[in-house]
C-alpha cells in the first residue's frame, strides 16, 4: 500500500530524531526498509526544506544526508549499471556523484535557512554557504572528465545530441556557481543586499546540480556501460588518473587487461544487444539513425607527436603562428632548430647559427653565464629557469628548459623567448580584455 507525502514526512522526521539519538544509518535503513522504498530520493530535499521552515536546526537535518546518499545508491541499483568493479572509472564517477549530490543537498538546506533567517544568524549561514560553494567548485573537474573522456567516444559512434545537451547543462551550472559565489561574497562584505534573491538562486543551483547527477546516473552511465569496451575504459582510466578525482581513490583494485583504445582508433559498430541495453532517452536520440564518425586521423607520412599527428607543412605553419620563438640545441649544445613567429619578435637569429655552439650565440660577456646555466640544466639541477631582459623598448621573458625523450633521458635544451611588453607596460588594459570562460 502506497503512502502519501504527509506520512513520508513523518517517517523522515522520526528518522532524524533517531539519528540524533545515535542510531546508525544502516540500522535505520533496515528498520524502515518498506517505508523508505516508497520515498523517492527526490522527495527528501522537499521534506528537509519543510522541516527547516518548521524550525528544525540545520545541524540536525544534515545527519539525514548520509541516508539520502544510501537511498540514492539503492535507487540507482535498480538501473542497468550493474557489476561495475570497484575503482573502475565508472565506479569512481558514480562515487564522485555521491559527493556532489550530498553537498548540493546541504547547499539547498542552507539556502532555505537563509530565506527564513534572522539578521543575527545571516552571517553565519552565509559563511557556511560560501564554504559549500568553494567545495562545489571542484565539480568542474568531474565535468571535465565527462566532457573530455566520455563524450568523444559517444560522438565517434554518431551520438551527438546527448553530449551537447548535457555539456550545455553542465556549463550553465558552472556559470551560475561562479556568479552566486560572487554574490554571496558581496553580501558578506557589504552586510546588505537582496538575501532572498540570492537564496532563491542557491536553491535553483542545488536543484540543477541534483538534476545533473540524476541525468548522469540514470541516462549517461547505463549507456556508456553498455557501449564502451574494456580497451576504451583502459584509456579513460589512464587519463582520468592524470586529471585526478574529487574523492579519495585509494588502491586501484580494477586492473584492465586490454590495451587502451582512443576514440579516433575505433571502428564503430553498435550491436543489437548493446542497443537493447540503452536507456530510453538514448534510444529516442538514436531513433533517426546513426552516422558514425569515420574520419581517419593518422595519414601516411604524419609525424607521431605523442599527443597527435602532423605533417611537416602543418608543423612549419604552427611554429610561425606561435606567440613565442624557440631555439633548440641538442645534447652536444649545437643549435639544430629555431622558429620565427609572425605574431611577436624576440632575439635576432639567422640560418647561419644552425650547428653553432649554443654559448657562441650570445655576447662574450654572457658566454660564461649561459654555460653555467646550461651545465646546471644538463646535471638536472632544475627543469627550467626564467630570465627577464630588454631588447630596445621591448621586455622579453626568456625560459631555458631541459628537453627529454620518452625514456626521460635529457636530449637537449630549449630556449623560449616571449615578448611581454604589453602585459608589463599596460596591465590595466590587459585586465580589461579578460573574459572568464
GUTOR-143804 format. One record per residue (C-alpha): x, y, z; residue number from 1; residue in one letter. Coordinates in Angstrom, 2 decimals, m for minus. Layout:
SITE        x        y        z  num  residu
SITE        X        Y        Z  NUM       a
...
***
This chain:
SITE        x        y        z  num  residu
SITE     0.00     0.00     0.00    1       x
SITE     1.45     3.36    m1.03    2       x
SITE     1.77     6.21     1.45    3       x
SITE     1.19     9.92     0.93    4       x
SITE     3.60    12.83     1.33    5       x
SITE     2.42    13.59     4.90    6       x
SITE     3.22    10.06     6.06    7       x
SITE     6.60    10.18     4.32    8       x
SITE     7.26    13.49     6.05    9       x
SITE     6.51    11.96     9.45   10       x
SITE     8.78     8.97     8.71   11       x
SITE    11.71    11.22     7.77   12       x
SITE    11.11    13.36    10.85   13       x
SITE    11.19    10.26    13.07   14       x
SITE    14.40     9.08    11.36   15       x
SITE    16.11    12.41    12.08   16       x
SITE    15.12    12.07    15.75   17       x
SITE    16.67     8.58    15.88   18       x
SITE    19.81     9.76    14.08   19       x
SITE    20.17    12.40    16.80   20       x
SITE    19.93     9.62    19.39   21       x
SITE    22.87     7.83    17.74   22       x
SITE    21.11     5.12    15.71   23       x
SITE    23.22     4.24    12.64   24       x
SITE    22.19     4.85     9.03   25       x
SITE    22.36     1.10     8.26   26       x
SITE    20.07     0.25    11.21   27       x
SITE    17.51     2.84    10.13   28       x
SITE    17.62     1.64     6.54   29       x
SITE    16.79    m1.87     7.73   30       x
SITE    14.14    m0.82    10.26   31       x
SITE    12.26     1.46     7.85   32       x
SITE    13.06    m0.51     4.72   33       x
SITE     9.48    m0.93     3.47   34       x
SITE     8.53     2.69     4.11   35       x
SITE    11.75     4.15     2.73   36       x
SITE    11.35     2.24    m0.52   37       x
SITE     8.32     4.46    m1.15   38       x
SITE    10.27     7.68    m0.53   39       x
SITE    11.89     8.88    m3.74   40       x
SITE    15.39    10.33    m3.29   41       x
SITE    14.00    13.44    m4.95   42       x
SITE    11.31    13.91    m2.28   43       x
SITE    13.80    14.11     0.59   44       x
SITE    15.08    17.64    m0.21   45       x
SITE    11.45    18.85    m0.27   46       x
SITE    10.83    17.25     3.12   47       x
SITE    14.05    18.74     4.52   48       x
SITE    13.09    22.23     3.38   49       x
SITE     9.70    21.86     5.09   50       x
SITE    11.43    20.79     8.32   51       x
SITE    13.62    23.92     8.23   52       x
SITE    10.57    26.11     7.80   53       x
SITE     9.14    24.46    10.92   54       x
SITE    12.24    25.44    12.87   55       x
SITE    14.33    22.25    12.95   56       x
SITE    18.05    23.13    13.04   57       x
SITE    20.26    22.53    10.02   58       x
SITE    22.73    20.58    12.16   59       x
SITE    20.02    18.00    12.86   60       x
SITE    18.91    17.70     9.25   61       x
SITE    22.49    17.37     7.97   62       x
SITE    22.59    13.94     9.64   63       x
SITE    20.00    12.84     7.10   64       x
SITE    22.27    13.47     4.11   65       x
SITE    24.20    10.21     4.52   66       x
SITE    20.91     8.32     4.50   67       x
SITE    19.88    10.21     1.37   68       x
SITE    23.09     9.11    m0.37   69       x
SITE    22.39     5.50     0.66   70       x
SITE    18.84     5.70    m0.71   71       x
SITE    20.10     7.21    m3.94   72       x
SITE    22.61     4.39    m4.33   73       x
SITE    19.86     1.80    m3.78   74       x
SITE    17.63     3.60    m6.28   75       x
SITE    20.37     3.52    m8.92   76       x
SITE    20.97    m0.18    m8.30   77       x
SITE    17.61    m0.78    m9.98   78       x
SITE    19.02     0.71   m13.22   79       x
SITE    21.13    m1.15   m15.78   80       x
SITE    24.51    m0.16   m14.27   81       x
SITE    25.34    m3.46   m12.58   82       x
SITE    28.51    m5.31   m11.64   83       x
SITE    30.81    m2.31   m12.04   84       x
SITE    34.17    m3.30   m10.48   85       x
SITE    35.41    m1.25    m7.54   86       x
SITE    37.73     1.62    m8.64   87       x
SITE    36.68     1.16   m12.28   88       x
SITE    36.40     4.68   m13.78   89       x
SITE    32.61     4.37   m13.87   90       x
SITE    32.55     3.35   m10.20   91       x
SITE    34.64     6.43    m9.37   92       x
SITE    32.40     8.70   m11.48   93       x
SITE    29.36     7.43    m9.56   94       x
SITE    31.12     7.96    m6.22   95       x
SITE    32.00    11.49    m7.29   96       x
SITE    28.31    11.99    m7.96   97       x
SITE    27.50    10.87    m4.41   98       x
SITE    29.97    13.50    m3.15   99       x
SITE    28.34    16.13    m5.38  100       x
SITE    24.76    15.12    m4.50  101       x
SITE    25.43    15.35    m0.77  102       x
SITE    26.90    18.85    m0.97  103       x
SITE    24.18    20.06    m3.31  104       x
SITE    21.59    18.85    m0.81  105       x
SITE    23.33    20.64     2.06  106       x
SITE    23.50    23.79    m0.06  107       x
SITE    19.74    23.59    m0.53  108       x
SITE    19.27    23.31     3.24  109       x
SITE    21.34    26.42     3.94  110       x
SITE    19.62    28.32     1.13  111       x
SITE    16.23    27.52     2.68  112       x
SITE    17.53    28.64     6.06  113       x
SITE    18.76    31.92     4.52  114       x
SITE    15.23    32.62     3.27  115       x
SITE    13.85    32.48     6.81  116       x
SITE    16.89    33.58     8.85  117       x
SITE    17.02    36.32    11.45  118       x
SITE    19.52    39.19    10.92  119       x
SITE    21.83    37.88    13.68  120       x
SITE    22.14    34.41    12.12  121       x
SITE    22.53    35.54     8.49  122       x
SITE    26.33    35.98     8.53  123       x
SITE    26.89    32.51     9.95  124       x
SITE    24.64    30.94     7.30  125       x
SITE    26.33    32.91     4.51  126       x
SITE    29.77    31.77     5.68  127       x
SITE    28.58    28.14     5.58  128       x
SITE    27.18    28.72     2.08  129       x
SITE    30.43    30.32     0.92  130       x
SITE    32.39    27.27     2.13  131       x
SITE    29.98    24.92     0.32  132       x
SITE    30.21    26.88    m2.93  133       x
SITE    34.02    26.72    m2.79  134       x
SITE    33.76    22.97    m2.25  135       x
SITE    31.32    22.61    m5.13  136       x
SITE    33.72    24.39    m7.48  137       x
SITE    35.52    21.04    m7.56  138       x
SITE    32.67    19.67    m9.70  139       x
SITE    34.32    21.32   m12.69  140       x
SITE    36.95    18.56   m12.56  141       x
SITE    34.20    15.91   m12.62  142       x
SITE    32.51    17.50   m15.62  143       x
SITE    35.84    18.00   m17.42  144       x
SITE    36.40    14.23   m17.25  145       x
SITE    32.92    13.54   m18.61  146       x
SITE    33.31    16.12   m21.39  147       x
SITE    36.86    15.21   m22.42  148       x
SITE    36.92    11.44   m21.77  149       x
SITE    33.37    10.15   m22.28  150       x
SITE    31.71    12.38   m24.88  151       x
SITE    34.35    11.76   m27.63  152       x
SITE    33.55     8.02   m27.53  153       x
SITE    29.84     8.76   m27.97  154       x
SITE    30.49    11.26   m30.77  155       x
SITE    32.66     8.72   m32.60  156       x
SITE    29.61     6.44   m32.60  157       x
SITE    27.50     9.23   m34.09  158       x
SITE    25.75    10.02   m30.79  159       x
SITE    25.87    13.81   m30.84  160       x
SITE    22.70    15.22   m29.24  161       x
SITE    23.06    13.75   m25.73  162       x
SITE    26.64    15.02   m25.14  163       x
SITE    25.81    18.50   m26.44  164       x
SITE    22.71    18.84   m24.25  165       x
SITE    24.48    17.54   m21.15  166       x
SITE    27.54    19.76   m21.69  167       x
SITE    25.23    22.74   m22.08  168       x
SITE    23.56    21.99   m18.74  169       x
SITE    26.92    21.43   m17.04  170       x
SITE    28.19    24.75   m18.37  171       x
SITE    25.11    26.55   m17.07  172       x
SITE    25.75    25.12   m13.60  173       x
SITE    29.41    26.21   m13.64  174       x
SITE    28.48    29.76   m14.72  175       x
SITE    25.73    30.00   m12.08  176       x
SITE    28.05    28.61    m9.40  177       x
SITE    30.66    31.28   m10.22  178       x
SITE    28.04    34.05   m10.23  179       x
SITE    26.42    33.02    m6.94  180       x
SITE    29.81    32.71    m5.23  181       x
SITE    30.48    36.36    m6.12  182       x
SITE    27.02    37.40    m4.89  183       x
SITE    27.47    35.60    m1.55  184       x
SITE    30.90    37.20    m1.08  185       x
SITE    29.34    40.61    m1.84  186       x
SITE    26.63    40.02     0.79  187       x
SITE    29.28    39.10     3.36  188       x
SITE    31.45    42.15     2.61  189       x
SITE    28.61    44.70     2.45  190       x
SITE    26.32    43.11     5.06  191       x
SITE    23.40    44.19     2.89  192       x
SITE    21.71    43.20    m0.34  193       x
SITE    18.90    41.07    m1.68  194       x
SITE    19.27    37.98     0.52  195       x
SITE    16.05    36.40    m0.72  196       x
SITE    17.10    36.68    m4.36  197       x
SITE    20.47    35.06    m3.62  198       x
SITE    18.78    32.33    m1.54  199       x
SITE    16.38    31.58    m4.39  200       x
SITE    19.30    31.38    m6.81  201       x
SITE    21.10    28.97    m4.48  202       x
SITE    18.02    26.74    m4.23  203       x
SITE    17.81    26.68    m8.01  204       x
SITE    21.51    25.84    m8.28  205       x
SITE    21.19    22.97    m5.77  206       x
SITE    18.26    21.58    m7.78  207       x
SITE    20.14    21.88   m11.10  208       x
SITE    23.20    20.09    m9.69  209       x
SITE    20.97    17.30    m8.36  210       x
SITE    19.33    17.07   m11.77  211       x
SITE    22.74    16.69   m13.45  212       x
SITE    23.70    13.93   m11.02  213       x
SITE    20.46    12.13   m11.81  214       x
SITE    20.87    12.52   m15.58  215       x
SITE    24.40    11.13   m15.48  216       x
SITE    23.45     8.18   m13.28  217       x
SITE    20.11     7.43   m14.92  218       x
SITE    20.87     8.16   m18.58  219       x
SITE    24.58     8.56   m19.37  220       x
SITE    26.19     5.86   m17.23  221       x
SITE    23.90     2.96   m18.24  222       x
SITE    24.54     3.90   m21.87  223       x
SITE    28.32     4.03   m21.69  224       x
SITE    28.40     0.87   m19.57  225       x
SITE    26.58    m0.88   m22.42  226       x
SITE    28.61     0.67   m25.24  227       x
SITE    32.25     1.07   m24.21  228       x
SITE    34.78    m1.76   m24.42  229       x
SITE    37.44    m2.56   m21.84  230       x
SITE    40.10    m1.00   m24.08  231       x
SITE    38.16     2.26   m24.12  232       x
SITE    37.80     2.15   m20.32  233       x
SITE    41.55     1.48   m20.06  234       x
SITE    42.29     4.69   m21.95  235       x
SITE    39.75     6.61   m19.86  236       x
SITE    41.28     5.29   m16.62  237       x
SITE    44.82     6.27   m17.66  238       x
SITE    43.86     9.85   m18.49  239       x
SITE    41.42    10.24   m15.57  240       x
SITE    44.18     9.22   m13.16  241       x
SITE    46.34    12.04   m14.54  242       x
SITE    43.46    14.54   m14.27  243       x
SITE    42.58    13.46   m10.74  244       x
SITE    39.35    12.90    m8.82  245       x
SITE    37.36    14.93    m6.28  246       x
SITE    37.22    11.91    m3.97  247       x
SITE    39.87     9.73    m2.39  248       x
SITE    40.52     6.82    m4.75  249       x
SITE    42.86     4.68    m2.66  250       x
SITE    44.37     1.50    m4.06  251       x
SITE    43.38     0.77    m7.66  252       x
SITE    41.60    m2.63    m7.47  253       x
SITE    40.37    m2.72   m11.05  254       x
SITE    43.17    m4.00   m13.30  255       x
SITE    42.32    m3.82   m17.03  256       x
SITE    43.83    m6.43   m19.34  257       x
SITE    43.09    m4.67   m22.64  258       x
SITE    45.29    m2.11   m24.38  259       x
SITE    43.98     1.47   m24.33  260       x
SITE    41.80     2.45   m27.31  261       x
SITE    41.33     6.15   m28.09  262       x
SITE    38.21     7.41   m29.91  263       x
SITE    39.97     8.00   m33.26  264       x
SITE    41.12     4.37   m33.26  265       x
SITE    37.56     2.99   m33.13  266       x
SITE    35.92     1.08   m35.94  267       x
SITE    32.39     1.84   m34.81  268       x
SITE    29.50    m0.59   m34.61  269       x
SITE    26.59    m0.72   m32.18  270       x
SITE    25.23    m4.24   m31.83  271       x
SITE    21.51    m5.02   m31.36  272       x
SITE    22.38    m6.34   m27.88  273       x
SITE    24.01    m3.02   m26.94  274       x
SITE    21.11    m1.08   m28.41  275       x
SITE    18.66    m3.08   m26.31  276       x
SITE    20.51    m2.14   m23.11  277       x
SITE    20.44     1.60   m23.77  278       x
SITE    18.18     3.85   m21.67  279       x
SITE    15.05     5.07   m23.41  280       x
SITE    16.49     8.60   m23.68  281       x
SITE    19.37     7.27   m25.80  282       x
SITE    17.05     5.15   m27.90  283       x
SITE    14.97     8.24   m28.65  284       x
SITE    18.09    10.16   m29.64  285       x
SITE    19.09     7.31   m31.97  286       x
SITE    15.63     6.82   m33.49  287       x
SITE    16.61     8.74   m36.64  288       x
SITE    19.61     6.53   m37.20  289       x
SITE    23.34     6.93   m36.62  290       x
SITE    26.11     8.39   m38.71  291       x
SITE    29.32     7.17   m37.06  292       x
SITE    32.38     9.38   m37.33  293       x
SITE    34.73     7.62   m39.76  294       x
SITE    37.37    10.37   m40.03  295       x
SITE    40.88     8.90   m40.33  296       x
SITE    43.22    10.88   m38.11  297       x
SITE    46.63     9.44   m38.96  298       x
SITE    47.80     9.85   m42.56  299       x
SITE    50.72     8.35   m44.39  300       x
SITE    53.84    10.40   m43.68  301       x
SITE    52.49    12.01   m40.50  302       x
SITE    54.81    12.53   m37.56  303       x
SITE    53.61    10.85   m34.35  304       x
SITE    53.99    13.61   m31.76  305       x
SITE    52.50    11.52   m28.91  306       x
SITE    49.63    13.98   m28.42  307       x
SITE    48.67    13.96   m32.09  308       x
SITE    49.81    13.67   m35.69  309       x
SITE    51.10    16.39   m38.03  310       x
SITE    52.83    16.53   m41.37  311       x
SITE    55.86    18.74   m41.95  312       x
SITE    53.92    21.58   m43.59  313       x
SITE    51.45    21.73   m40.69  314       x
SITE    54.30    21.76   m38.22  315       x
SITE    56.09    24.60   m40.02  316       x
SITE    52.87    26.61   m40.14  317       x
SITE    52.20    26.10   m36.44  318       x
SITE    55.65    27.36   m35.44  319       x
SITE    55.07    30.54   m37.45  320       x
SITE    51.93    31.50   m35.55  321       x
SITE    53.13    30.70   m32.04  322       x
SITE    53.40    33.89   m29.90  323       x
SITE    56.86    32.69   m28.77  324       x
SITE    60.15    31.96   m30.51  325       x
SITE    62.06    28.76   m29.86  326       x
SITE    65.69    27.74   m30.20  327       x
SITE    66.69    24.10   m29.68  328       x
SITE    70.23    22.82   m29.04  329       x
SITE    70.95    19.10   m28.82  330       x
SITE    72.90    17.23   m26.15  331       x
SITE    76.12    18.39   m27.85  332       x
SITE    74.97    22.01   m27.34  333       x
SITE    74.73    22.56   m31.06  334       x
SITE    71.80    24.60   m32.39  335       x
SITE    69.60    22.33   m34.51  336       x
SITE    66.43    24.38   m34.90  337       x
SITE    64.83    27.76   m34.30  338       x
SITE    61.39    29.16   m35.04  339       x
SITE    60.32    32.59   m36.27  340       x
SITE    56.97    33.96   m35.10  341       x
SITE    54.77    36.08   m37.34  342       x
SITE    52.98    37.38   m34.25  343       x
SITE    55.78    38.52   m31.98  344       x
SITE    59.52    39.14   m32.04  345       x
SITE    62.45    38.00   m29.92  346       x
SITE    66.21    37.89   m30.49  347       x
SITE    67.76    38.16   m33.95  348       x
SITE    68.61    34.70   m35.31  349       x
SITE    69.59    33.55   m38.79  350       x
SITE    70.13    30.22   m40.53  351       x
SITE    73.87    30.67   m40.08  352       x
SITE    73.52    29.77   m36.36  353       x
SITE    72.46    26.22   m37.25  354       x
SITE    75.10    23.80   m35.86  355       x
SITE    76.72    26.68   m33.93  356       x
SITE    77.68    26.13   m30.30  357       x
SITE    74.89    27.40   m28.08  358       x
SITE    77.09    29.62   m25.92  359       x
SITE    78.60    31.26   m29.03  360       x
SITE    75.14    32.57   m29.93  361       x
SITE    75.44    35.09   m27.06  362       x
SITE    77.79    38.04   m26.45  363       x
SITE    81.17    37.05   m24.91  364       x
SITE    80.25    38.87   m21.67  365       x
SITE    77.31    36.43   m21.27  366       x
SITE    79.04    33.33   m22.59  367       x
SITE    80.18    32.03   m19.20  368       x
SITE    76.80    32.83   m17.62  369       x
SITE    75.00    30.87   m20.34  370       x
SITE    77.42    27.96   m19.97  371       x
SITE    76.94    27.80   m16.18  372       x
SITE    73.16    27.63   m16.52  373       x
SITE    73.23    25.05   m19.31  374       x
SITE    75.70    22.95   m17.27  375       x
SITE    73.28    23.03   m14.32  376       x
SITE    70.40    22.12   m16.61  377       x
SITE    72.36    19.19   m18.03  378       x
SITE    73.00    17.97   m14.47  379       x
SITE    69.23    18.14   m13.84  380       x
SITE    69.69    20.67   m11.04  381       x
SITE    66.50    22.30   m12.31  382       x
SITE    63.91    21.60   m15.03  383       x
SITE    63.80    25.19   m16.27  384       x
SITE    64.98    28.68   m15.39  385       x
SITE    63.39    32.04   m16.12  386       x
SITE    65.12    35.32   m17.04  387       x
SITE    63.85    38.79   m17.97  388       x
SITE    65.66    41.20   m20.29  389       x
SITE    65.18    44.19   m22.63  390       x
SITE    65.80    44.48   m26.34  391       x
SITE    65.35    48.12   m27.28  392       x
SITE    61.96    49.14   m25.89  393       x
SITE    60.70    45.53   m25.71  394       x
SITE    60.55    43.48   m22.49  395       x
SITE    61.28    39.80   m23.04  396       x
SITE    60.86    36.76   m20.82  397       x
SITE    63.41    34.02   m21.55  398       x
SITE    62.99    30.47   m20.31  399       x
SITE    65.56    27.73   m20.76  400       x
SITE    64.32    24.19   m20.22  401       x
SITE    65.67    20.68   m20.48  402       x
SITE    64.14    18.53   m23.23  403       x
SITE    63.77    14.79   m22.51  404       x
SITE    62.87    11.78   m24.64  405       x
SITE    60.20     9.18   m23.90  406       x
SITE    62.66     7.38   m21.59  407       x
SITE    63.12    10.56   m19.53  408       x
SITE    66.68    10.98   m20.87  409       x
SITE    67.91    14.54   m21.49  410       x
SITE    68.33    15.14   m25.22  411       x
SITE    68.80    18.89   m25.42  412       x
SITE    68.00    22.40   m24.28  413       x
SITE    65.16    24.66   m25.42  414       x
SITE    65.23    28.44   m25.21  415       x
SITE    61.76    30.05   m25.22  416       x
SITE    61.51    33.81   m25.82  417       x
SITE    58.23    35.64   m25.21  418       x
SITE    57.52    39.36   m25.72  419       x
SITE    55.54    40.50   m22.66  420       x
SITE    55.93    44.27   m23.17  421       x
SITE    52.19    44.93   m23.34  422       x
SITE    51.44    42.95   m20.19  423       x
SITE    54.17    44.70   m18.20  424       x
SITE    53.53    48.18   m19.55  425       x
SITE    49.73    48.20   m19.67  426       x
SITE    48.42    45.68   m17.12  427       x
SITE    45.13    47.56   m16.69  428       x
SITE    44.41    47.33   m20.42  429       x
SITE    45.20    43.62   m20.41  430       x
SITE    42.85    43.07   m17.45  431       x
SITE    40.02    44.70   m19.42  432       x
SITE    40.44    42.04   m22.14  433       x
SITE    39.98    39.12   m19.76  434       x
SITE    36.92    37.00   m20.48  435       x
SITE    36.04    34.31   m17.93  436       x
SITE    35.18    31.15   m19.86  437       x
***
